Amino acid sequence: MTTEKLDTVKAPRPNWTSRIDLPVATAFGCIILLLLIGSLYSPNFLSPEYLLQQLKVGAFLGVIATGMMLVILLGQIDLSVPWAVTLGAMMASAATAYGPMGEVLAIPFGVLCGVLMGLVNGIGVAYLRIPSMIVTLAVNVVAQGLMVAYTGGFAPVDSASPAMRYLAAGTLMGIPNAVIVWAVTGILAVFLLGRTTFGRAIYGIGNKEAAAYLSGVPTQRVVMIAFALCGGLAAFGGVLLAGYAGKAAQSMGDAYLLPAIAAVVLGGTSILGGRGNYLGTIAGVILITLLQSILSVMQIAEFGRQIIYGGVIIVMLLLYGREKSGR
Amino acid sequence: MIGLRYRFAEQRGMLLALAIFILMFTLYVANHPAGFTPNVVQTAANKGVLLALVAMAQTFVVLTAGIDLSVGMIFILANCLASYLLVGTPVSVALGVSGVLLTGLACGAVNGLLVIYGRLQPIVITIATGAVFFGIALWIRPYPGSADGFSSDLADALTGKVFGVFPASLLFLIVLVLVVWVPFRRSVVGRAVYAVGSSEPAAYMSGVPVKRAKFTAYVLSGLFAAMGGLFMTFFTYSGEASLANGNTYTLSSIAAVVLGGVSLFGGRGSAIGAIFGALAFRAIGDLLFVFDFDPLWQPLFQGVVLLLAVSLGAARLFQVRNRLDLFT
């Protein structure tokens, strides 16, 4: 009897307002606001060429932030991103130097190095139970040491392979390939997070690892794989960057750690883990890229850029990043 | 007997850092061409004290289970500011020093207010405030340098030797521990900081002044980071707004704190441990210079030692009796 009655009660249809959460909406609102401010300065800001150019520049950050998001959803953090990026770029360029075979394997090899680095992070966090902030910090220093010893402290002489250049700087039917690469990465990430057991396990672990473990999730393996994916994506971002610039450079990844974290967090992903969606990360990446671009177009001095950049992040976090009052 | 065991357990991290430091420093001095002379000790002490001050700054915040990623930037800001303010007569130098320290206090207060009343996660918000602090530093000091008439008297006094043997910077650090850390540790606010770090809800339920404790921790963190920046100016006689330096000091401070046995989960450890952690970290870095290794291998060596040191934290796995304990 009761079951029949329950069946007749319709679940409230989710209307579109309840599906879009506040942080993502605010982030997109801020993007539009930024574009409007920019268009007051110069009408070029609303031209398709400028917007595509921004998406292209943002694509590198987008790929790196995707990996960072997986780790932040777990409630962890990956501080080894700078040298994972550089490692990927340098190793892919180095492989290119080894003849035609090396050229073919350049991209997979660069990404593989990043995956291995992420795997070390993951083992440290998942199995040795060392706080992620420390393990990734130490692994970052080790990777830096390896690369400094490998290059002899100079900028590496190897240059990027044609495939890397094509992926990062080429265009397909007027759309920059980098944007397509980011779109594919994003679609895979959305599928992974929303439609697979692995993705659901990430959210579960981020909420309460002990509960996820008791529900039969192999939490340690999931954490390890997530870190490996983060390392691989960071290295892939580095491969693209090397293709864009033509070659790898020392400390090319330093400029990507804080923006990656900021993009994920501005997109509404909780730094404590367990909450957030990929749409928000896209918004965060575009927001940060636009902000940096507008500040440099307006020819504001470097100090002013830093202050405004920090100030905008603080204000946006105060708008919607606040935790509920515990009392 | 139980009291003794408890005390030992409480100080274990600090003792480990002390042991690493003594081992590394002995190796360093034993292989140093000049040997164990006051000058060698003075140089090592000056470099170590710099990081020790920033590590102490980090400790206050880490004890509340937070993290301050802006210490390096406050350090840089203080360094740049001091390169302008430490000029002229002793009176104006004294005013300059207090100005730098007040700036540090203000930076810490901003962090504290944003964390407490903004209810934001410290790890994110200090990244953003760090960018602002660095921007201000770059504004006042776009190019490395120092003001005309830079007064080096105080700088020389605090980086020199007392009675020709004991490094003055080390003495300053010891005085600082006795005047600030020990009273803080015994005060109500100090205990509250530990309580908040162990469990904030429990601390709140027990009537611990949670907000006051957190605010004090962030303000003291800003003050100590500014002191570090002041010392940087004492060594170099100039200021430089270097992003790389700021990041290095932030990350090194976390490494030193961890080596010194302060738990990143909050509520455990002491600033004294962090000091030994900082000294040990510096000694490890210097070790390669005396062994005639190619300097290219130095970052790798430092990284591997750091990785091994933090892996020691995995030792607690042997004490786990229930797998669920892993996830706390």
Interface residues (C-beta under 8 A of the other chain):
Chain A: I77 L79 G124 L128 R129 I130 P131 M133 I134 V135 L137 A138 V139 N140 V141 V142 A143 Q144 G145 L146 V148 A149 G152 G153 E209 A210 Y213 L214 T219 S251 D254 L258 I261 A262 V265 I271 L272 A301 E302 F303 G304 R305 Q306 I307 I308 Y309 G310 G311 I313 I314 L317 L318 G321 R322 E323 K324 S325 G326 R327
Chain B: I67 L114 G118 R119 L120 Q121 I123 V124 I125 I127 A128 T129 G130 A131 V132 F133 F134 G135 I136 A137 L138 W139 P142 E200 P201 Y204 A244 N247 L251 I254 A255 V258 L264 F265 L296 W297 Q298 P299 L300 F301 Q302 G303 V304 L306 L307 V310 S311 G313 A314 R316 L317 R323 L324 L326 F327 T328
